[in-house]
């Protein structure tokens, strides 16, 4: 029989004090804070870029967004969004609040400051690139240097580049014939997160392109990747 079931007084140092005769039951619970990461997870980067580009930032603090609604918009699980909230709220200007059973995320600084605070933690969303025998205009969205050229003064290269979420690529990969880069100029970029919710006009978003190309070895490409941020209305 346990001490509690027997209603016997006991103390667990630094953790619990149980004195049923005095109606006392004190238990210390430690909830660890989310650890700061060297890089944002793909889900957190998707969440951040979506909120920065698809929400109104005319007011400060930015009006809170609910996890459940955001999960539906991004096409991910509510748990994925909640984990992203935990990652993003490690910054002082990003906070979570609980209203009833719902968790919301709010920005307490201008969007440009929020972006800069996370910029060093962003990563290229591209995990793999495949050269394919023919263009795949029906799949994914325009990406890579082709997308960068649509937003900047960079000359658009020959061929096509399309971005597709890794989950979707696994379903269709067997349908495409791979070629060496010497044989074709048509490419597929496999992304760690879904580019579709961020895309506009069938082209991947500016923030993801910046994360991909800002430190590119080709100076022209790197300059274009930073140039396109000037078109983001809050930058």
Order of alpha helices (4+ residues) and beta strands (2+ residues): beta-beta-beta-alpha-beta-alpha-alpha-beta-beta-alpha-beta-beta-alpha-beta-alpha-beta-alpha-alpha
